[in-house]
Amino acid sequence: MMENKRSTITGLNAEEAREYHSFFVTSTIGYIAIAIVAHFLVWQWRPWFPSVKGYALLEGAAASVTTLLG
């Protein structure tokens, strides 16, 4: 039996291309979901925009690092 396979640039037939596409879409959605969760967690840890007091929490950061290392 000879199958009628169409030659493409990638060398994939239609079924293989659909399978690859579904894997690619699933991976992309997973990557975006992980990125959204990571951005949210970083936002909770340290907001990107300063509050009314500014970045007052960072004023003693250099002294704290020096104390820990020294």
Biopython code that builds the backbone (N, CA, C, O; Angstrom):
import numpy as np
from Bio.PDB.StructureBuilder import StructureBuilder

atoms = [
    (1, "MET", "N", (0.839, -1.183, 0.000)),
    (1, "MET", "CA", (0.000, 0.000, 0.000)),
    (1, "MET", "C", (0.878, 1.238, 0.000)),
    (1, "MET", "O", (1.768, 1.393, 0.836)),
    (2, "MET", "N", (0.621, 2.072, -0.908)),
    (2, "MET", "CA", (1.364, 3.327, -0.968)),
    (2, "MET", "C", (0.468, 4.441, -0.445)),
    (2, "MET", "O", (-0.662, 4.637, -0.892)),
    (3, "GLU", "N", (1.016, 5.149, 0.507)),
    (3, "GLU", "CA", (0.267, 6.271, 1.070)),
    (3, "GLU", "C", (0.577, 7.510, 0.260)),
    (3, "GLU", "O", (1.687, 7.674, -0.247)),
    (4, "ASN", "N", (-0.389, 8.364, 0.145)),
    (4, "ASN", "CA", (-0.203, 9.618, -0.573)),
    (4, "ASN", "C", (0.270, 10.669, 0.424)),
    (4, "ASN", "O", (-0.541, 11.390, 1.004)),
    (5, "LYS", "N", (1.588, 10.754, 0.622)),
    (5, "LYS", "CA", (2.150, 11.736, 1.550)),
    (5, "LYS", "C", (2.609, 12.939, 0.762)),
    (5, "LYS", "O", (3.291, 12.825, -0.257)),
    (6, "ARG", "N", (2.226, 14.069, 1.250)),
    (6, "ARG", "CA", (2.605, 15.304, 0.592)),
    (6, "ARG", "C", (3.904, 15.802, 1.197)),
    (6, "ARG", "O", (4.009, 15.908, 2.419)),
    (7, "SER", "N", (4.865, 16.101, 0.399)),
    (7, "SER", "CA", (6.154, 16.563, 0.891)),
    (7, "SER", "C", (6.069, 18.054, 1.225)),
    (7, "SER", "O", (5.619, 18.865, 0.416)),
    (8, "THR", "N", (6.511, 18.392, 2.433)),
    (8, "THR", "CA", (6.505, 19.787, 2.858)),
    (8, "THR", "C", (7.916, 20.196, 3.249)),
    (8, "THR", "O", (8.840, 19.383, 3.235)),
    (9, "ILE", "N", (8.062, 21.441, 3.591)),
    (9, "ILE", "CA", (9.369, 21.951, 4.005)),
    (9, "ILE", "C", (9.830, 21.233, 5.273)),
    (9, "ILE", "O", (11.011, 20.912, 5.405)),
    (10, "THR", "N", (8.917, 20.980, 6.197)),
    (10, "THR", "CA", (9.278, 20.350, 7.461)),
    (10, "THR", "C", (9.390, 18.835, 7.341)),
    (10, "THR", "O", (10.019, 18.198, 8.186)),
    (11, "GLY", "N", (8.806, 18.258, 6.328)),
    (11, "GLY", "CA", (8.823, 16.815, 6.173)),
    (11, "GLY", "C", (7.744, 16.109, 6.971)),
    (11, "GLY", "O", (7.741, 14.881, 7.046)),
    (12, "LEU", "N", (6.824, 16.861, 7.570)),
    (12, "LEU", "CA", (5.736, 16.278, 8.352)),
    (12, "LEU", "C", (4.499, 16.128, 7.484)),
    (12, "LEU", "O", (4.224, 16.969, 6.628)),
    (13, "ASN", "N", (3.758, 15.053, 7.709)),
    (13, "ASN", "CA", (2.470, 14.956, 7.026)),
    (13, "ASN", "C", (1.430, 15.706, 7.863)),
    (13, "ASN", "O", (1.763, 16.261, 8.910)),
    (14, "ALA", "N", (0.195, 15.726, 7.415)),
    (14, "ALA", "CA", (-0.841, 16.524, 8.085)),
    (14, "ALA", "C", (-1.093, 16.053, 9.516)),
    (14, "ALA", "O", (-1.263, 16.876, 10.416)),
    (15, "GLU", "N", (-1.116, 14.747, 9.732)),
    (15, "GLU", "CA", (-1.372, 14.227, 11.082)),
    (15, "GLU", "C", (-0.232, 14.581, 12.041)),
    (15, "GLU", "O", (-0.477, 14.973, 13.182)),
    (16, "GLU", "N", (0.993, 14.446, 11.584)),
    (16, "GLU", "CA", (2.145, 14.801, 12.416)),
    (16, "GLU", "C", (2.174, 16.299, 12.704)),
    (16, "GLU", "O", (2.528, 16.714, 13.808)),
    (17, "ALA", "N", (1.806, 17.101, 11.723)),
    (17, "ALA", "CA", (1.778, 18.553, 11.911)),
    (17, "ALA", "C", (0.729, 18.942, 12.948)),
    (17, "ALA", "O", (0.972, 19.825, 13.771)),
    (18, "ARG", "N", (-0.430, 18.295, 12.916)),
    (18, "ARG", "CA", (-1.478, 18.575, 13.919)),
    (18, "ARG", "C", (-1.002, 18.186, 15.313)),
    (18, "ARG", "O", (-1.231, 18.916, 16.278)),
    (19, "GLU", "N", (-0.339, 17.036, 15.420)),
    (19, "GLU", "CA", (0.168, 16.590, 16.710)),
    (19, "GLU", "C", (1.213, 17.559, 17.250)),
    (19, "GLU", "O", (1.181, 17.913, 18.429)),
    (20, "TYR", "N", (2.138, 17.988, 16.394)),
    (20, "TYR", "CA", (3.158, 18.954, 16.808)),
    (20, "TYR", "C", (2.513, 20.274, 17.211)),
    (20, "TYR", "O", (2.909, 20.882, 18.206)),
    (21, "HIS", "N", (1.529, 20.717, 16.449)),
    (21, "HIS", "CA", (0.850, 21.976, 16.743)),
    (21, "HIS", "C", (0.147, 21.915, 18.090)),
    (21, "HIS", "O", (0.207, 22.874, 18.859)),
    (22, "SER", "N", (-0.518, 20.805, 18.388)),
    (22, "SER", "CA", (-1.213, 20.700, 19.671)),
    (22, "SER", "C", (-0.211, 20.703, 20.824)),
    (22, "SER", "O", (-0.468, 21.310, 21.864)),
    (23, "PHE", "N", (0.929, 20.030, 20.652)),
    (23, "PHE", "CA", (1.968, 20.045, 21.681)),
    (23, "PHE", "C", (2.513, 21.464, 21.865)),
    (23, "PHE", "O", (2.718, 21.909, 22.994)),
    (24, "PHE", "N", (2.747, 22.173, 20.760)),
    (24, "PHE", "CA", (3.273, 23.533, 20.811)),
    (24, "PHE", "C", (2.294, 24.464, 21.521)),
    (24, "PHE", "O", (2.704, 25.256, 22.369)),
    (25, "VAL", "N", (1.016, 24.380, 21.189)),
    (25, "VAL", "CA", (0.004, 25.239, 21.811)),
    (25, "VAL", "C", (-0.107, 24.939, 23.304)),
    (25, "VAL", "O", (-0.181, 25.861, 24.117)),
    (26, "THR", "N", (-0.120, 23.654, 23.669)),
    (26, "THR", "CA", (-0.205, 23.276, 25.077)),
    (26, "THR", "C", (1.001, 23.783, 25.854)),
    (26, "THR", "O", (0.855, 24.297, 26.963)),
    (27, "SER", "N", (2.185, 23.642, 25.281)),
    (27, "SER", "CA", (3.404, 24.113, 25.942)),
    (27, "SER", "C", (3.395, 25.630, 26.109)),
    (27, "SER", "O", (3.795, 26.144, 27.153)),
    (28, "THR", "N", (2.944, 26.335, 25.093)),
    (28, "THR", "CA", (2.886, 27.799, 25.159)),
    (28, "THR", "C", (1.913, 28.263, 26.229)),
    (28, "THR", "O", (2.214, 29.192, 26.979)),
    (29, "ILE", "N", (0.764, 27.633, 26.307)),
    (29, "ILE", "CA", (-0.222, 27.997, 27.333)),
    (29, "ILE", "C", (0.338, 27.717, 28.722)),
    (29, "ILE", "O", (0.153, 28.522, 29.635)),
    (30, "GLY", "N", (1.021, 26.585, 28.896)),
    (30, "GLY", "CA", (1.639, 26.269, 30.185)),
    (30, "GLY", "C", (2.700, 27.281, 30.559)),
    (30, "GLY", "O", (2.768, 27.711, 31.710)),
    (31, "TYR", "N", (3.536, 27.669, 29.595)),
    (31, "TYR", "CA", (4.587, 28.656, 29.838)),
    (31, "TYR", "C", (3.983, 29.996, 30.260)),
    (31, "TYR", "O", (4.468, 30.629, 31.198)),
    (32, "ILE", "N", (2.937, 30.421, 29.578)),
    (32, "ILE", "CA", (2.288, 31.692, 29.909)),
    (32, "ILE", "C", (1.652, 31.626, 31.293)),
    (32, "ILE", "O", (1.719, 32.596, 32.047)),
    (33, "ALA", "N", (1.035, 30.492, 31.638)),
    (33, "ALA", "CA", (0.417, 30.343, 32.959)),
    (33, "ALA", "C", (1.474, 30.425, 34.060)),
    (33, "ALA", "O", (1.263, 31.093, 35.072)),
    (34, "ILE", "N", (2.611, 29.749, 33.868)),
    (34, "ILE", "CA", (3.690, 29.805, 34.856)),
    (34, "ILE", "C", (4.236, 31.223, 34.970)),
    (34, "ILE", "O", (4.531, 31.681, 36.074)),
    (35, "ALA", "N", (4.376, 31.926, 33.844)),
    (35, "ALA", "CA", (4.877, 33.299, 33.864)),
    (35, "ALA", "C", (3.917, 34.226, 34.612)),
    (35, "ALA", "O", (4.359, 35.097, 35.362)),
    (36, "ILE", "N", (2.624, 34.050, 34.416)),
    (36, "ILE", "CA", (1.638, 34.883, 35.116)),
    (36, "ILE", "C", (1.709, 34.643, 36.619)),
    (36, "ILE", "O", (1.686, 35.596, 37.399)),
    (37, "VAL", "N", (1.794, 33.388, 37.031)),
    (37, "VAL", "CA", (1.898, 33.070, 38.462)),
    (37, "VAL", "C", (3.180, 33.657, 39.041)),
    (37, "VAL", "O", (3.161, 34.234, 40.128)),
    (38, "ALA", "N", (4.298, 33.515, 38.322)),
    (38, "ALA", "CA", (5.578, 34.045, 38.806)),
    (38, "ALA", "C", (5.522, 35.566, 38.942)),
    (38, "ALA", "O", (6.006, 36.117, 39.930)),
    (39, "HIS", "N", (4.939, 36.243, 37.962)),
    (39, "HIS", "CA", (4.829, 37.702, 38.046)),
    (39, "HIS", "C", (3.956, 38.117, 39.222)),
    (39, "HIS", "O", (4.262, 39.090, 39.912)),
    (40, "PHE", "N", (2.869, 37.384, 39.452)),
    (40, "PHE", "CA", (2.002, 37.707, 40.579)),
    (40, "PHE", "C", (2.742, 37.533, 41.908)),
    (40, "PHE", "O", (2.637, 38.375, 42.799)),
    (41, "LEU", "N", (3.489, 36.435, 42.032)),
    (41, "LEU", "CA", (4.221, 36.205, 43.277)),
    (41, "LEU", "C", (5.296, 37.267, 43.510)),
    (41, "LEU", "O", (5.491, 37.704, 44.645)),
    (42, "VAL", "N", (5.984, 37.681, 42.471)),
    (42, "VAL", "CA", (6.989, 38.735, 42.612)),
    (42, "VAL", "C", (6.312, 40.050, 42.976)),
    (42, "VAL", "O", (6.840, 40.819, 43.780)),
    (43, "TRP", "N", (5.147, 40.312, 42.388)),
    (43, "TRP", "CA", (4.407, 41.535, 42.720)),
    (43, "TRP", "C", (4.030, 41.544, 44.201)),
    (43, "TRP", "O", (4.111, 42.585, 44.853)),
    (44, "GLN", "N", (3.618, 40.395, 44.734)),
    (44, "GLN", "CA", (3.260, 40.311, 46.142)),
    (44, "GLN", "C", (4.484, 40.499, 47.040)),
    (44, "GLN", "O", (4.382, 41.095, 48.112)),
    (45, "TRP", "N", (5.622, 40.002, 46.611)),
    (45, "TRP", "CA", (6.848, 40.114, 47.388)),
    (45, "TRP", "C", (7.372, 41.537, 47.390)),
    (45, "TRP", "O", (7.695, 42.077, 48.448)),
    (46, "ARG", "N", (7.459, 42.150, 46.221)),
    (46, "ARG", "CA", (7.980, 43.505, 46.118)),
    (46, "ARG", "C", (7.271, 44.210, 44.959)),
    (46, "ARG", "O", (7.607, 43.974, 43.798)),
    (47, "PRO", "N", (6.292, 45.073, 45.260)),
    (47, "PRO", "CA", (5.561, 45.767, 44.191)),
    (47, "PRO", "C", (6.503, 46.558, 43.288)),
    (47, "PRO", "O", (7.513, 47.103, 43.734)),
    (48, "TRP", "N", (6.146, 46.604, 42.010)),
    (48, "TRP", "CA", (6.998, 47.266, 41.035)),
    (48, "TRP", "C", (6.934, 48.784, 41.153)),
    (48, "TRP", "O", (7.900, 49.476, 40.830)),
    (49, "PHE", "N", (5.814, 49.295, 41.610)),
    (49, "PHE", "CA", (5.660, 50.736, 41.764)),
    (49, "PHE", "C", (5.699, 51.073, 43.251)),
    (49, "PHE", "O", (5.075, 50.375, 44.051)),
    (50, "PRO", "N", (6.408, 52.112, 43.635)),
    (50, "PRO", "CA", (6.520, 52.428, 45.061)),
    (50, "PRO", "C", (5.188, 52.889, 45.643)),
    (50, "PRO", "O", (4.336, 53.430, 44.938)),
    (51, "SER", "N", (5.032, 52.664, 46.938)),
    (51, "SER", "CA", (3.828, 53.132, 47.620)),
    (51, "SER", "C", (3.996, 54.608, 47.957)),
    (51, "SER", "O", (4.912, 55.260, 47.454)),
    (52, "VAL", "N", (3.132, 55.129, 48.792)),
    (52, "VAL", "CA", (3.187, 56.533, 49.182)),
    (52, "VAL", "C", (4.513, 56.836, 49.874)),
    (52, "VAL", "O", (5.067, 57.923, 49.713)),
    (53, "LYS", "N", (5.022, 55.870, 50.648)),
    (53, "LYS", "CA", (6.283, 56.062, 51.362)),
    (53, "LYS", "C", (7.501, 55.837, 50.455)),
    (53, "LYS", "O", (8.640, 55.997, 50.893)),
    (54, "GLY", "N", (7.264, 55.477, 49.223)),
    (54, "GLY", "CA", (8.384, 55.203, 48.321)),
    (54, "GLY", "C", (8.983, 53.843, 48.636)),
    (54, "GLY", "O", (8.303, 52.969, 49.173)),
    (55, "TYR", "N", (10.238, 53.666, 48.306)),
    (55, "TYR", "CA", (10.922, 52.408, 48.589)),
    (55, "TYR", "C", (11.636, 52.503, 49.937)),
    (55, "TYR", "O", (12.841, 52.266, 50.027)),
    (56, "ALA", "N", (10.887, 52.849, 50.975)),
    (56, "ALA", "CA", (11.460, 53.035, 52.305)),
    (56, "ALA", "C", (12.023, 51.727, 52.864)),
    (56, "ALA", "O", (12.936, 51.750, 53.690)),
    (57, "LEU", "N", (11.494, 50.608, 52.427)),
    (57, "LEU", "CA", (11.985, 49.327, 52.932)),
    (57, "LEU", "C", (13.402, 49.038, 52.465)),
    (57, "LEU", "O", (14.093, 48.226, 53.080)),
    (58, "LEU", "N", (13.847, 49.674, 51.405)),
    (58, "LEU", "CA", (15.174, 49.402, 50.849)),
    (58, "LEU", "C", (16.271, 50.256, 51.478)),
    (58, "LEU", "O", (17.449, 50.032, 51.199)),
    (59, "GLU", "N", (15.921, 51.220, 52.310)),
    (59, "GLU", "CA", (16.922, 52.129, 52.861)),
    (59, "GLU", "C", (17.953, 51.425, 53.713)),
    (59, "GLU", "O", (19.126, 51.796, 53.681)),
    (60, "GLY", "N", (17.557, 50.426, 54.472)),
    (60, "GLY", "CA", (18.491, 49.707, 55.330)),
    (60, "GLY", "C", (19.026, 48.430, 54.704)),
    (60, "GLY", "O", (19.670, 47.633, 55.386)),
    (61, "ALA", "N", (18.771, 48.222, 53.425)),
    (61, "ALA", "CA", (19.164, 46.979, 52.782)),
    (61, "ALA", "C", (20.677, 46.831, 52.718)),
    (61, "ALA", "O", (21.190, 45.739, 52.957)),
    (62, "ALA", "N", (21.399, 47.887, 52.405)),
    (62, "ALA", "CA", (22.866, 47.805, 52.313)),
    (62, "ALA", "C", (23.480, 47.480, 53.665)),
    (62, "ALA", "O", (24.415, 46.685, 53.751)),
    (63, "ALA", "N", (22.958, 48.089, 54.715)),
    (63, "ALA", "CA", (23.476, 47.809, 56.065)),
    (63, "ALA", "C", (23.166, 46.363, 56.474)),
    (63, "ALA", "O", (23.982, 45.716, 57.130)),
    (64, "SER", "N", (22.003, 45.865, 56.093)),
    (64, "SER", "CA", (21.646, 44.494, 56.440)),
    (64, "SER", "C", (22.539, 43.497, 55.726)),
    (64, "SER", "O", (22.974, 42.514, 56.326)),
    (65, "VAL", "N", (22.818, 43.737, 54.452)),
    (65, "VAL", "CA", (23.699, 42.843, 53.695)),
    (65, "VAL", "C", (25.107, 42.874, 54.265)),
    (65, "VAL", "O", (25.754, 41.834, 54.385)),
    (66, "THR", "N", (25.588, 44.077, 54.621)),
    (66, "THR", "CA", (26.924, 44.187, 55.204)),
    (66, "THR", "C", (27.004, 43.433, 56.530)),
    (66, "THR", "O", (28.008, 42.782, 56.820)),
    (67, "THR", "N", (25.951, 43.523, 57.326)),
    (67, "THR", "CA", (25.913, 42.814, 58.599)),
    (67, "THR", "C", (25.929, 41.307, 58.401)),
    (67, "THR", "O", (26.626, 40.589, 59.118)),
    (68, "LEU", "N", (25.155, 40.823, 57.421)),
    (68, "LEU", "CA", (25.095, 39.394, 57.168)),
    (68, "LEU", "C", (26.417, 38.849, 56.638)),
    (68, "LEU", "O", (26.833, 37.756, 57.022)),
    (69, "LEU", "N", (27.073, 39.592, 55.770)),
    (69, "LEU", "CA", (28.311, 39.133, 55.163)),
    (69, "LEU", "C", (29.533, 39.373, 56.032)),
    (69, "LEU", "O", (30.545, 38.686, 55.894)),
    (70, "GLY", "N", (29.439, 40.336, 56.917)),
    (70, "GLY", "CA", (30.635, 40.738, 57.679)),
    (70, "GLY", "C", (30.741, 40.145, 58.986)),
    (70, "GLY", "O", (31.701, 40.411, 59.709)),
]
sb = StructureBuilder()
sb.init_structure("model")
sb.init_model(0)
sb.init_chain("A")
sb.init_seg("    ")
for serial, (resi, resn, name, xyz) in enumerate(atoms, 1):
    if name == "N":
        sb.init_residue(resn, " ", resi, " ")
    sb.init_atom(name, np.array(xyz, "f"), 0.0, 1.0, " ", f" {name:<3s}", serial, name[0])
structure = sb.get_structure()
